[in-house]
Amino acid sequence: MDVKAAPNGVATIEDRILRITGYYGYYPGYSSQKSTSRSSVTRCKPGANCPSSHSGISRQLSPLSVTEDSSAPILELQNRGSSGVCGHRVERQNRSDDGTQTHSENSSQENRIKARCLSCTSMVLKGIWGLLIILSVSSSWVGTTQIVKITYKNFYCPFFMTWFSTNWNIMFFPVYYSGHLATAQEKQSPMKKFRECSRIFGEDGLTLKLFLKRTAPFSILWTLTNYLYLLALKKLTATDVSALFCCNKAFVFLLSWIVLKDRFMGVRIVAAIMAITGIVMMAYADNFHADSIVGVAFAVGSASTSALYKVLFKMFLGSANFGEAAHFVSTLGFFNLIFISFTPVILYFTKVEHWSSFAALPWGCLCGMAGLWLAFNILVNVGVVLTYPILISIGTVLSVPGNAAVDLLKQEVIFNVVRLAATIIICIGFLLMLLPEEWDEITLRFINSLKEKKSEEHMDDVTDPSVHLRGRGRANGTVSIPLA
């Protein structure tokens, strides 16, 4: 049967409506084809052949027969699907980025916590080592001084005692090398380590010319320092001598200011004046007795030669590490053994320092004094490596109350007001010398930080009542506003 098409006006209106509304299945002539297909389907009898309708339906349902006009809706659906998938992918990527970011932040926080823990642990270890070094330095110096006083009761040969104890410095480098073998991962031979540490004398190492040129003046100053210290112990008590020897810090500052052109510091000038005041008061403590004046002169001379030794070392050799210091001190011991051994021999034959026989010598006291002196020198150099250098100086000044306690127990000293005041003034001046160069800036920062903390606490105290009043007003059903 023939299919009658719908009127042209109706088909045109329907096409316009579909075009205007944007129906995704619309294409030109859609309404007329739709009416034709409907009429053909409805009017076809069962069992009859309807080739036109089957071909039309198969042409519409087959994806391979999609025309160019009808491909736009399918592309739109594909774009929507792809955009949805991309959106999910972007969301997943953002979530993964957030996860990695939070993981990196957590790892960075853990690293900061570990770094703080390590720094705190190192500070605690340095503090523990510092406490042990302080006790060891002060006890070794007190023991050396007291053994000298005990030795003087039966044997008084100060230069021989100085020469004997200085010879023990030869063992400084072997002790250092033993520590190197025990602690270092890459162990070196003794000669290689010796040559490495000999760079303190220059790039060429230790030569005969440098051995005589560099070692001779320092060996003489070393011997003079110890010899004058032992002479002072014959005239004064151990407390007075150890207190006067602490003036070497003031002399080091004055010589460094004059010779090395170091920075001028008013607080150290005050400390130097306090040291000189303590020296005068120490001499006045015994009413300017002859032995007292001579003993004070010996002690001040020992402090002066010690200060000159330190300043010249800094001028010609600069700073040295532990190995170089061990090498240098051992070299001083060799020079003392080779070139200064004739001096005690001359003093022995001239009857200035004479003893009956070598068997009569107090070898126990001599070895104890030399061993403690060597231990003091080793601890001073080891302490700089293991802990803070300022703690070494504190250990030295603590020898003053240590010697005072021993002298009181032995009842060898009577502390009057002048002697006690002189000792305290010298110790205070020594401690003032330990202040860093930027002590004034550090003090101002500390004071400003305290002021800021107080202002913050004051602001917190002001805001706390307002919060209390507001909470109370809400509890009563009203809001109270505090007055300014």
C-alpha positions as CSV (number, residue, x, y, z in Angstrom):
1,M,0.0,0.0,0.0
2,D,1.2,3.5,-0.7
3,V,2.0,5.6,2.3
4,K,0.6,9.0,2.3
5,A,2.9,11.7,3.6
6,A,1.7,14.2,6.1
7,P,0.9,17.7,5.1
8,N,3.8,19.9,4.3
9,G,2.8,22.5,6.8
10,V,2.7,20.0,9.7
11,A,6.0,18.4,8.7
12,T,7.6,21.9,8.4
13,I,6.3,23.0,11.8
14,E,7.5,19.7,13.5
15,D,10.9,20.0,11.9
16,R,11.2,23.6,13.2
17,I,10.1,22.6,16.7
18,L,12.6,19.8,16.8
19,R,15.3,22.0,15.3
20,I,14.6,24.8,17.9
21,T,14.4,22.5,20.9
22,G,17.7,20.8,19.8
23,Y,16.5,17.2,19.8
24,Y,19.7,15.2,19.6
25,G,18.2,12.7,17.0
26,Y,17.0,15.5,14.7
27,Y,18.0,15.7,11.1
28,P,16.4,17.4,8.1
29,G,13.2,15.6,6.9
30,Y,13.1,13.7,10.2
31,S,9.3,14.3,10.7
32,S,8.4,13.2,7.2
33,Q,10.5,10.1,7.4
34,K,9.1,9.3,10.9
35,S,5.5,9.6,9.6
36,T,6.4,7.4,6.6
37,S,8.0,4.7,8.7
38,R,5.1,4.7,11.1
39,S,2.6,4.4,8.3
40,S,4.6,1.6,6.7
41,V,4.9,-0.3,9.9
42,T,1.3,0.1,10.9
43,R,-0.1,-0.7,7.5
44,C,2.0,-3.7,6.7
45,K,0.3,-7.0,7.2
46,P,1.8,-9.9,9.0
47,G,3.6,-12.3,6.8
48,A,3.9,-9.7,4.0
49,N,7.3,-8.6,2.6
50,C,8.2,-5.1,3.7
51,P,11.7,-4.5,2.3
52,S,11.6,-0.8,2.5
53,S,10.7,-0.8,6.2
54,H,13.3,-3.4,7.1
55,S,16.0,-1.6,5.2
56,G,15.0,1.7,6.9
57,I,15.1,0.2,10.4
58,S,18.3,-1.7,9.8
59,R,19.9,1.5,8.4
60,Q,19.0,3.5,11.6
61,L,20.1,0.8,14.1
62,S,23.4,-0.1,12.5
63,P,26.3,1.8,13.9
64,L,28.2,1.5,10.7
65,S,25.5,3.4,8.7
66,V,25.6,6.5,10.9
67,T,25.5,9.6,8.7
68,E,27.6,12.7,9.3
69,D,24.7,14.6,10.7
70,S,23.8,12.0,13.3
71,S,27.4,11.5,14.4
72,A,27.4,14.7,16.5
73,P,25.1,13.3,19.3
74,I,27.3,10.2,19.6
75,L,30.5,12.3,19.8
76,E,28.8,14.4,22.4
77,L,28.1,11.3,24.5
78,Q,31.6,10.1,24.0
79,N,33.0,13.5,25.1
80,R,30.7,13.4,28.1
81,G,32.0,10.0,29.0
82,S,35.6,10.9,28.3
83,S,35.2,14.1,30.3
84,G,33.8,12.1,33.2
85,V,36.6,9.6,33.1
86,C,39.1,12.5,32.9
87,G,37.4,14.1,35.8
88,H,37.8,10.9,37.9
89,R,41.4,10.7,36.8
90,V,42.2,14.3,37.8
91,E,40.4,13.8,41.1
92,R,42.4,10.6,41.7
93,Q,45.6,12.5,40.7
94,N,44.8,15.3,43.1
95,R,44.1,12.9,45.9
96,S,47.5,11.2,45.2
97,D,49.2,14.6,45.1
98,D,47.6,15.5,48.4
99,G,48.8,12.1,49.8
100,T,52.3,12.6,48.6
101,Q,52.3,16.2,49.9
102,T,51.1,15.1,53.4
103,H,53.6,12.2,53.3
104,S,56.5,14.6,52.4
105,E,55.4,17.0,55.2
106,N,55.3,14.2,57.7
107,S,58.7,13.0,56.6
108,S,60.1,16.5,56.8
109,Q,58.7,16.9,60.3
110,E,60.2,13.6,61.3
111,N,63.6,14.7,60.0
112,R,63.3,17.9,61.9
113,I,62.5,16.0,65.1
114,K,65.4,13.6,64.5
115,A,67.8,16.6,63.9
116,R,66.6,18.3,67.1
117,C,67.0,15.0,69.0
118,L,70.5,14.5,67.6
119,S,71.5,18.1,68.5
120,C,70.1,17.8,72.0
121,T,71.9,14.5,72.4
122,S,75.2,16.0,71.2
123,M,74.7,18.9,73.6
124,V,74.0,16.6,76.5
125,L,77.1,14.4,75.6
126,K,79.2,17.5,75.4
127,G,77.9,18.7,78.7
128,I,78.7,15.3,80.3
129,W,82.1,15.3,78.8
130,G,82.6,18.9,79.9
131,L,81.7,18.0,83.5
132,L,84.2,15.1,83.5
133,I,86.9,17.2,81.9
134,I,86.3,20.0,84.5
135,L,86.7,17.6,87.3
136,S,89.7,15.9,85.7
137,V,91.5,19.1,84.9
138,S,91.0,20.7,88.3
139,S,91.9,17.5,90.2
140,S,95.0,16.9,88.1
141,W,96.2,20.5,88.7
142,V,95.4,20.3,92.4
143,G,97.2,16.9,92.7
144,T,100.3,18.3,90.9
145,T,100.5,21.3,93.2
146,Q,100.0,19.3,96.4
147,I,102.5,16.6,95.4
148,V,105.1,19.3,94.8
149,K,104.4,20.6,98.3
150,I,104.8,17.1,99.8
151,T,108.1,16.5,97.8
152,Y,109.6,19.7,99.2
153,K,109.5,18.3,102.7
154,N,112.4,15.9,101.8
155,F,113.7,17.0,98.4
156,Y,114.0,20.5,97.2
157,C,115.4,20.6,93.6
158,P,112.9,22.7,91.6
159,F,114.9,22.7,88.3
160,F,115.5,19.0,88.4
161,M,111.8,18.4,89.1
162,T,111.0,20.7,86.1
163,W,113.4,19.0,83.8
164,F,112.2,15.5,84.9
165,S,108.5,16.3,84.4
166,T,109.1,18.0,81.0
167,N,110.8,14.9,79.7
168,W,107.5,13.1,80.2
169,N,106.1,15.2,77.4
170,I,107.7,12.8,74.9
171,M,104.9,10.4,75.7
172,F,102.2,12.8,74.5
173,F,102.3,11.8,70.9
174,P,102.4,8.0,71.6
175,V,99.3,8.5,73.8
176,Y,97.6,10.4,71.0
177,Y,98.6,7.7,68.4
178,S,97.2,5.0,70.7
179,G,93.9,6.8,70.8
180,H,94.0,7.1,67.0
181,L,94.5,3.3,66.7
182,A,91.6,2.7,69.1
183,T,89.1,5.1,67.6
184,A,89.9,5.8,63.9
185,Q,88.4,3.7,61.1
186,E,91.2,4.4,58.7
187,K,94.3,3.6,60.6
188,Q,97.7,5.1,59.6
189,S,101.2,4.1,60.2
190,P,103.2,5.9,63.0
191,M,105.5,7.7,60.5
192,K,102.7,8.7,58.2
193,K,100.7,10.1,61.2
194,F,103.9,11.8,62.5
195,R,104.5,13.5,59.1
196,E,100.9,14.6,58.9
197,C,101.0,16.2,62.4
198,S,104.4,17.8,61.7
199,R,102.6,20.3,59.3
200,I,102.3,22.6,62.2
201,F,105.9,23.6,61.5
202,G,105.2,24.3,57.8
203,E,104.5,22.6,54.5
204,D,108.0,20.9,54.6
205,G,107.3,19.4,58.0
206,L,109.8,19.2,60.8
207,T,113.4,19.9,59.7
208,L,116.5,20.5,61.8
209,K,116.4,24.2,61.1
210,L,112.8,24.5,62.2
211,F,113.4,22.2,65.1
212,L,116.0,24.6,66.5
213,K,114.2,27.8,65.4
214,R,110.7,27.0,66.5
215,T,111.2,24.6,69.4
216,A,114.0,26.4,71.3
217,P,112.1,29.6,72.4
218,F,109.0,27.7,73.3
219,S,111.0,25.1,75.2
220,I,112.7,27.8,77.2
221,L,109.4,29.5,78.0
222,W,107.8,26.2,79.0
223,T,110.7,25.5,81.4
224,L,110.6,29.0,82.9
225,T,106.9,28.8,83.5
226,N,107.1,25.5,85.4
227,Y,110.3,26.4,87.2
228,L,108.9,29.7,88.5
229,Y,105.7,28.0,89.5
230,L,107.7,25.5,91.6
231,L,109.8,28.3,93.1
232,A,106.6,30.1,94.1
233,L,105.2,27.0,95.9
234,K,108.3,27.1,98.2
235,K,107.4,30.6,99.4
236,L,103.6,30.6,99.3
237,T,100.7,28.2,99.9
238,A,99.2,26.2,97.1
239,T,96.0,28.3,97.2
240,D,97.9,31.6,96.7
241,V,100.1,30.3,93.9
242,S,97.2,28.7,92.0
243,A,95.1,31.9,92.4
244,L,98.0,34.1,91.2
245,F,98.6,31.8,88.3
246,C,95.1,32.5,87.1
247,C,96.2,36.0,86.2
248,N,97.8,34.6,83.0
249,K,94.4,35.2,81.3
250,A,94.7,38.9,81.9
251,F,98.3,38.9,80.7
252,V,97.3,37.0,77.5
253,F,94.7,39.6,76.8
254,L,97.1,42.5,77.3
255,L,99.8,40.9,75.1
256,S,97.3,40.0,72.4
257,W,96.0,43.5,72.4
258,I,99.5,45.0,72.1
259,V,101.2,42.4,69.9
260,L,98.5,40.7,67.9
261,K,96.2,43.8,67.6
262,D,93.2,41.9,69.0
263,R,89.9,43.6,69.6
264,F,89.8,46.0,72.5
265,M,87.2,45.0,75.2
266,G,86.5,47.2,78.2
267,V,85.3,44.3,80.3
268,R,88.7,42.5,79.9
269,I,90.5,45.7,80.9
270,V,88.4,45.6,84.0
271,A,89.4,42.0,84.5
272,A,93.1,42.8,84.1
273,I,92.8,45.6,86.7
274,M,91.1,43.2,89.1
275,A,93.9,40.7,88.5
276,I,96.5,43.3,89.4
277,T,94.5,44.4,92.4
278,G,94.4,40.8,93.6
279,I,98.1,40.5,93.2
280,V,98.8,43.5,95.3
281,M,96.3,42.4,98.0
282,M,97.9,38.9,98.0
283,A,101.3,40.5,98.8
284,Y,99.6,42.7,101.4
285,A,98.0,39.7,103.1
286,D,101.2,38.9,104.9
287,N,102.1,42.5,105.6
288,F,104.5,42.6,102.6
289,H,106.8,40.0,104.1
290,A,110.0,39.2,102.2
291,D,109.1,35.6,101.4
292,S,105.6,36.7,100.5
293,I,106.8,39.4,98.0
294,V,109.3,37.0,96.5
295,G,106.7,34.3,96.2
296,V,104.2,36.6,94.6
297,A,106.9,37.7,92.1
298,F,107.6,34.1,91.2
299,A,103.9,33.3,90.7
300,V,103.3,36.5,88.6
301,G,106.5,35.7,86.5
302,S,105.2,32.2,85.9
303,A,101.8,33.6,84.7
304,S,103.6,36.1,82.5
305,T,105.8,33.5,80.8
306,S,102.8,31.3,80.3
307,A,100.9,34.2,78.6
308,L,104.0,35.0,76.4
309,Y,104.1,31.3,75.4
310,K,100.5,31.3,74.3
311,V,100.7,34.6,72.4
312,L,103.9,33.6,70.5
313,F,102.4,30.2,69.7
314,K,99.4,32.0,68.2
315,M,101.6,34.4,66.3
316,F,104.0,31.9,64.7
317,L,102.2,28.6,64.6
318,G,98.5,29.7,64.7
319,S,95.8,27.2,65.8
320,A,96.6,23.5,66.1
321,N,94.4,20.4,66.3
322,F,94.9,17.7,68.8
323,G,97.4,15.7,66.7
324,E,99.5,18.8,66.0
325,A,99.5,19.8,69.6
326,A,100.6,16.3,70.7
327,H,103.4,16.4,68.1
328,F,104.5,19.8,69.3
329,V,104.5,19.0,73.0
330,S,106.4,15.8,72.3
331,T,108.9,17.8,70.3
332,L,109.4,20.1,73.3
333,G,110.1,17.0,75.4
334,F,112.8,15.8,73.0
335,F,114.4,19.3,72.9
336,N,114.4,19.4,76.7
337,L,116.0,16.0,76.9
338,I,118.7,16.8,74.3
339,F,119.6,20.4,74.9
340,I,118.6,21.2,78.5
341,S,119.9,18.1,80.2
342,F,123.3,19.8,80.9
343,T,121.6,22.4,83.2
344,P,120.7,20.0,86.1
345,V,124.1,18.4,85.7
346,I,125.8,21.8,86.2
347,L,123.5,22.5,89.2
348,Y,124.3,19.1,90.7
349,F,128.1,19.6,90.5
350,T,127.9,23.2,91.7
351,K,126.0,22.0,94.8
352,V,123.0,24.3,94.0
353,E,120.7,21.3,93.6
354,H,122.4,18.3,95.1
355,W,121.3,14.9,96.4
356,S,123.2,12.1,98.0
357,S,122.4,9.3,95.6
358,F,119.8,8.4,93.0
359,A,118.4,5.8,95.3
360,A,117.6,8.5,97.8
361,L,115.4,10.4,95.3
362,P,111.7,10.3,96.0
363,W,110.8,8.6,92.8
364,G,107.2,8.0,93.7
365,C,106.5,11.7,94.2
366,L,108.5,12.7,91.2
367,C,106.7,10.2,88.9
368,G,103.4,11.1,90.4
369,M,104.0,14.8,89.8
370,A,105.2,14.2,86.2
371,G,102.3,11.9,85.5
372,L,99.7,14.3,86.7
373,W,101.4,17.2,84.9
374,L,101.3,15.2,81.6
375,A,97.7,14.2,82.3
376,F,96.8,17.9,82.8
377,N,98.4,18.8,79.4
378,I,96.6,15.9,77.7
379,L,93.2,16.8,79.2
380,V,93.5,20.4,78.2
381,N,94.0,19.4,74.6
382,V,91.5,16.6,74.6
383,G,88.9,18.8,76.2
384,V,89.0,21.2,73.4
385,V,88.0,18.4,71.0
386,L,85.4,16.7,73.2
387,T,83.7,19.7,74.8
388,Y,83.6,23.5,74.9
389,P,86.9,25.3,75.4
390,I,85.5,27.5,78.1
391,L,85.0,24.5,80.3
392,I,88.8,23.9,80.3
393,S,89.3,27.4,81.7
394,I,86.6,26.8,84.3
395,G,88.4,23.6,85.4
396,T,91.6,25.6,85.8
397,V,90.0,28.2,88.0
398,L,88.3,25.6,90.1
399,S,91.8,24.4,91.2
400,V,91.8,27.4,93.5
401,P,89.0,26.3,95.8
402,G,90.3,22.7,95.5
403,N,93.7,23.7,96.8
404,A,92.1,25.8,99.4
405,A,90.1,22.8,100.7
406,V,93.2,20.7,100.8
407,D,95.2,23.4,102.6
408,L,92.4,23.8,105.2
409,L,92.4,20.0,105.8
410,K,96.2,20.1,106.2
411,Q,96.0,23.2,108.3
412,E,98.7,24.9,106.3
413,V,96.8,28.2,105.7
414,I,94.9,30.6,107.7
415,F,92.5,32.7,105.5
416,N,92.3,36.2,106.7
417,V,89.9,38.8,105.1
418,V,92.6,40.3,102.7
419,R,93.8,36.9,101.4
420,L,90.2,35.7,100.8
421,A,89.2,39.0,99.1
422,A,92.3,38.8,96.9
423,T,91.5,35.2,95.9
424,I,87.9,36.1,95.0
425,I,88.9,39.2,93.0
426,I,91.4,37.2,90.9
427,C,88.9,34.5,90.2
428,I,86.2,37.0,89.2
429,G,88.7,38.7,86.9
430,F,89.5,35.3,85.4
431,L,85.9,34.5,84.8
432,L,85.3,37.9,83.1
433,M,88.1,37.0,80.7
434,L,86.0,34.1,79.5
435,L,83.2,36.3,78.2
436,P,82.9,36.2,74.4
437,E,83.6,39.2,72.3
438,E,79.9,39.7,71.4
439,W,78.8,39.4,75.1
440,D,77.2,42.8,75.0
441,E,75.1,42.0,72.0
442,I,74.1,38.6,73.4
443,T,73.1,40.3,76.7
444,L,70.9,42.9,74.9
445,R,69.2,40.1,72.9
446,F,68.5,38.2,76.0
447,I,67.1,41.2,77.8
448,N,64.9,42.1,74.8
449,S,63.6,38.5,74.6
450,L,62.7,38.6,78.3
451,K,60.9,41.9,77.8
452,E,58.9,40.4,74.9
453,K,57.9,37.4,77.0
454,K,56.8,39.6,79.8
455,S,54.7,41.7,77.4
456,E,53.1,38.6,75.9
457,E,52.3,37.3,79.4
458,H,50.8,40.7,80.3
459,M,48.6,40.6,77.2
460,D,47.5,37.1,78.0
461,D,46.6,38.2,81.6
462,V,44.5,41.1,80.1
463,T,42.6,38.9,77.7
464,D,41.9,36.1,80.2
465,P,39.4,38.1,82.3
466,S,37.5,39.1,79.2
467,V,37.1,35.5,78.2
468,H,36.0,34.6,81.7
469,L,33.4,37.4,81.7
470,R,32.1,36.4,78.3
471,G,31.7,32.7,79.3
472,R,30.0,33.7,82.5
473,G,27.6,36.0,80.6
474,R,26.6,33.3,78.2
475,A,26.0,30.9,81.1
476,N,23.6,33.4,82.6
477,G,21.8,33.9,79.3
478,T,23.3,37.4,78.7
479,V,26.4,38.6,76.9
480,S,28.6,40.9,79.0
481,I,31.1,43.1,77.2
482,P,34.1,44.0,79.4
483,L,35.1,47.6,79.7
484,A,38.3,48.7,78.0
